[in-house]
Amino acid sequence: MRTSQQRRPRRLPARSVTMGALLLALAAAPAQAAIAAETPPVADPPGSSRSQDGTGSGDAWAVPTLPADQFTLIVAFSFGNRMPAGADPARTEGEPGPVNEALADTVVAARGDRDVPVYAQTPIADVLRTKYGMDDVVAIAADVRPDGTLAYLSTDGAAAKLATLRGASQATDVAGVVAFGDHQWRATRTAEANGFRAYAPLGISMPGEYDPQSGQTWTRSRDVYLPTDYAARIPLLIETGSGAGR
């Protein structure tokens, strides 16, 4: 187990979407699973999916899970948006849309009646405030460039911001990750690569219905989204196999 000083956020390199990248990601899974099986186990909380067999999961594609009552914080990653008519997508994050509304509902289900901190990307945070009155949610917002345009906030960028916000608390954090169903493997593993013990909430379903009117074209359908997601999994497979970020 790394100390809090050693567990620094690891920024993941950008990857273009190509068929070759997708094939590499798929081909890498068996080899990385074999490496992961030989890696010393992580000191995970009791009840987590990585510690049930006492050796850690050897399935590189598995999403690690943990009962929601063991989380010390919840982080929610957004998925798509809805752009109002006439809005400049370069200067506004847009409206949450149905997917981020569903993700906000999932955050509430995962939190239950426990008063644990919630960190959410802006579209989800907006719903949590307006629909649920969750005034203590911490929004993870995109940076604004000097010219007023928004710098795109990637999954890794959001996880890195979370690591900065948590500071020294990260050493003892157990993060519950809420994300769109097809995005959850990458969201959870990205949080892990940025230094968190991160898990999906056991027994709580994630939203899985795409929004064909999403303002982000790659989140409008599964056929369009999955190649993008699989290409971005390549560095995470490498992280998982090497045991980095744990």
C-alpha positions as CSV (number, residue, x, y, z in Angstrom):
1,M,0.0,0.0,0.0
2,R,1.4,3.4,-0.9
3,T,1.6,6.1,1.7
4,S,-0.4,9.3,1.2
5,Q,2.8,11.0,0.0
6,Q,3.4,8.4,-2.6
7,R,-0.1,8.1,-3.9
8,R,-0.1,11.1,-6.3
9,P,-2.7,11.7,-9.0
10,R,-1.5,10.1,-12.3
11,R,-2.6,11.9,-15.4
12,L,-3.6,9.6,-18.2
13,P,-2.5,10.4,-21.8
14,A,-5.1,11.3,-24.4
15,R,-5.9,8.6,-27.0
16,S,-7.4,9.1,-30.4
17,V,-10.2,6.8,-31.4
18,T,-9.0,4.2,-33.9
19,M,-10.0,0.6,-34.7
20,G,-6.4,-0.4,-33.9
21,A,-6.7,1.1,-30.4
22,L,-9.9,-0.7,-29.8
23,L,-8.4,-4.0,-30.9
24,L,-5.4,-3.4,-28.7
25,A,-7.7,-2.8,-25.7
26,L,-9.5,-6.0,-26.3
27,A,-6.4,-8.0,-26.8
28,A,-4.7,-6.6,-23.7
29,A,-7.4,-7.8,-21.3
30,P,-6.3,-11.5,-20.9
31,A,-2.6,-10.6,-20.5
32,Q,-3.3,-7.8,-18.1
33,A,-5.6,-10.1,-16.1
34,A,-2.8,-12.6,-15.7
35,I,-0.4,-9.8,-14.5
36,A,-3.0,-8.5,-12.1
37,A,-3.5,-12.0,-10.6
38,E,0.2,-12.0,-9.6
39,T,0.1,-8.5,-8.1
40,P,0.0,-8.4,-4.3
41,P,-3.5,-7.7,-3.1
42,V,-4.8,-4.2,-2.2
43,A,-5.8,-3.6,1.4
44,D,-9.5,-3.2,0.5
45,P,-12.4,-2.9,3.0
46,P,-14.3,-6.1,4.0
47,G,-17.1,-6.8,1.6
48,S,-15.4,-5.3,-1.5
49,S,-15.4,-7.4,-4.7
50,R,-11.6,-7.3,-4.8
51,S,-11.1,-9.0,-1.4
52,Q,-13.8,-11.7,-1.3
53,D,-11.4,-14.4,-2.5
54,G,-8.5,-13.1,-0.4
55,T,-6.3,-12.6,-3.5
56,G,-7.9,-9.7,-5.3
57,S,-9.9,-10.1,-8.6
58,G,-8.0,-11.4,-11.6
59,D,-10.6,-10.0,-14.0
60,A,-9.2,-6.9,-15.5
61,W,-12.6,-5.9,-16.9
62,A,-14.5,-6.3,-13.6
63,V,-15.9,-3.2,-11.9
64,P,-14.8,-3.4,-8.2
65,T,-17.8,-3.0,-5.9
66,L,-18.5,-2.3,-2.2
67,P,-21.6,-1.8,-0.1
68,A,-22.6,1.8,-0.2
69,D,-22.6,2.1,3.6
70,Q,-18.8,1.8,3.5
71,F,-18.2,4.8,1.4
72,T,-16.6,7.9,3.0
73,L,-17.5,10.0,0.0
74,I,-19.3,9.8,-3.4
75,V,-18.1,11.1,-6.7
76,A,-20.4,11.4,-9.7
77,F,-19.1,11.6,-13.3
78,S,-21.4,13.3,-15.8
79,F,-22.4,11.9,-19.2
80,G,-23.6,14.1,-22.0
81,N,-25.8,17.2,-21.7
82,R,-28.5,19.1,-23.4
83,M,-27.6,22.4,-25.2
84,P,-30.3,25.0,-25.1
85,A,-31.3,26.5,-28.5
86,G,-28.8,29.3,-29.5
87,A,-26.3,28.4,-26.7
88,D,-22.6,28.3,-27.6
89,P,-21.3,24.9,-26.6
90,A,-17.8,26.3,-26.4
91,R,-18.9,28.6,-23.5
92,T,-21.6,26.7,-21.6
93,E,-21.8,23.3,-20.0
94,G,-25.5,23.2,-21.1
95,E,-28.4,21.7,-19.2
96,P,-28.1,18.4,-17.4
97,G,-30.5,16.4,-19.7
98,P,-32.2,13.1,-18.7
99,V,-29.0,11.1,-18.2
100,N,-27.4,13.5,-15.7
101,E,-30.8,13.7,-14.0
102,A,-30.8,10.0,-13.6
103,L,-27.2,10.0,-12.4
104,A,-28.3,12.6,-9.7
105,D,-31.1,10.2,-8.7
106,T,-28.4,7.4,-8.4
107,V,-26.2,9.6,-6.2
108,V,-29.1,10.1,-3.8
109,A,-29.8,6.3,-3.7
110,A,-26.1,5.6,-3.0
111,R,-25.9,8.2,-0.3
112,G,-29.0,7.1,1.4
113,D,-29.5,8.8,4.8
114,R,-25.7,9.0,5.4
115,D,-24.1,12.5,5.6
116,V,-21.1,11.7,3.5
117,P,-19.5,14.3,1.1
118,V,-20.7,14.3,-2.5
119,Y,-18.5,15.6,-5.3
120,A,-20.2,15.7,-8.7
121,Q,-19.5,17.2,-12.1
122,T,-21.5,20.4,-12.7
123,P,-24.5,18.9,-14.6
124,I,-25.1,16.4,-11.8
125,A,-24.4,18.9,-9.1
126,D,-27.0,21.3,-10.6
127,V,-29.7,18.6,-10.3
128,L,-28.7,17.6,-6.8
129,R,-29.1,21.3,-5.7
130,T,-32.4,22.1,-7.5
131,K,-34.2,18.8,-7.3
132,Y,-32.9,17.5,-3.9
133,G,-31.8,20.6,-2.1
134,M,-28.3,19.2,-1.6
135,D,-26.6,22.5,-1.0
136,D,-23.4,20.9,0.3
137,V,-22.6,19.1,-2.9
138,V,-19.2,20.1,-4.3
139,A,-19.3,20.8,-8.0
140,I,-16.4,19.7,-10.2
141,A,-16.4,22.3,-12.9
142,A,-14.6,22.7,-16.2
143,D,-11.9,25.4,-16.3
144,V,-12.6,28.6,-18.1
145,R,-9.9,29.8,-20.5
146,P,-9.0,33.6,-20.6
147,D,-11.1,34.0,-23.7
148,G,-14.2,32.7,-21.9
149,T,-14.3,29.3,-23.6
150,L,-14.5,26.1,-21.5
151,A,-11.6,23.6,-21.4
152,Y,-13.2,20.1,-21.8
153,L,-13.1,18.3,-18.6
154,S,-12.3,14.6,-19.2
155,T,-12.9,11.7,-16.8
156,D,-9.3,11.8,-15.8
157,G,-9.4,15.6,-15.4
158,A,-12.4,15.3,-13.1
159,A,-10.7,12.6,-11.0
160,A,-7.5,14.7,-10.8
161,K,-9.6,17.7,-9.6
162,L,-11.2,15.5,-7.0
163,A,-7.8,14.4,-5.7
164,T,-6.7,18.0,-5.4
165,L,-9.9,18.9,-3.5
166,R,-9.5,16.0,-1.1
167,G,-5.9,16.6,-0.3
168,A,-4.5,14.7,2.7
169,S,-8.0,13.1,3.2
170,Q,-7.4,11.0,0.1
171,A,-5.2,8.7,2.2
172,T,-8.2,7.3,4.1
173,D,-11.0,7.9,1.5
174,V,-13.2,5.1,0.2
175,A,-14.9,6.6,-2.9
176,G,-18.2,5.4,-4.2
177,V,-18.3,6.1,-8.0
178,V,-21.6,6.9,-9.7
179,A,-21.4,6.9,-13.5
180,F,-23.3,6.0,-16.6
181,G,-23.4,2.2,-17.0
182,D,-21.1,1.9,-20.0
183,H,-18.8,4.5,-18.5
184,Q,-18.6,3.1,-15.0
185,W,-15.6,0.7,-15.5
186,R,-13.5,3.6,-16.8
187,A,-14.8,6.1,-14.3
188,T,-14.0,3.8,-11.4
189,R,-10.6,2.7,-12.7
190,T,-9.7,6.4,-13.4
191,A,-10.5,7.4,-9.9
192,E,-8.3,4.5,-8.8
193,A,-5.5,5.6,-11.1
194,N,-5.7,9.0,-9.5
195,G,-5.0,7.6,-6.0
196,F,-8.4,6.6,-4.7
197,R,-9.7,3.3,-3.4
198,A,-12.7,3.5,-5.7
199,Y,-15.7,1.2,-6.1
200,A,-19.2,1.1,-7.7
201,P,-22.0,0.9,-5.1
202,L,-23.0,-2.8,-4.7
203,G,-26.6,-3.5,-5.7
204,I,-27.3,0.0,-7.1
205,S,-28.0,0.1,-10.8
206,M,-26.4,2.8,-12.9
207,P,-28.3,4.6,-15.7
208,G,-27.9,2.9,-19.0
209,E,-30.3,4.6,-21.5
210,Y,-28.6,6.9,-24.0
211,D,-29.9,10.3,-24.9
212,P,-30.1,10.7,-28.7
213,Q,-30.4,14.5,-28.2
214,S,-27.2,14.8,-26.1
215,G,-25.1,17.8,-26.9
216,Q,-22.1,15.6,-26.9
217,T,-22.3,13.5,-30.1
218,W,-20.3,10.6,-28.7
219,T,-22.8,10.0,-25.9
220,R,-25.9,9.7,-28.1
221,S,-25.8,5.9,-28.7
222,R,-23.9,2.8,-27.6
223,D,-22.5,2.1,-31.1
224,V,-20.9,5.5,-31.1
225,Y,-19.8,5.6,-27.5
226,L,-18.2,2.3,-26.9
227,P,-15.3,2.6,-29.3
228,T,-14.4,5.9,-27.6
229,D,-14.6,4.3,-24.2
230,Y,-12.6,1.2,-25.1
231,A,-9.8,3.3,-26.6
232,A,-9.6,5.3,-23.4
233,R,-9.3,2.1,-21.4
234,I,-5.9,1.1,-22.8
235,P,-3.8,3.2,-20.3
236,L,-6.1,2.0,-17.5
237,L,-5.5,-1.6,-18.3
238,I,-1.8,-0.9,-18.1
239,E,-2.3,0.8,-14.7
240,T,-4.4,-2.1,-13.4
241,G,-1.8,-4.7,-14.5
242,S,1.0,-2.8,-12.9
243,G,-0.9,-2.2,-9.7
244,A,-0.2,1.6,-10.0
245,G,-2.5,4.0,-8.2
246,R,-3.3,1.6,-5.3
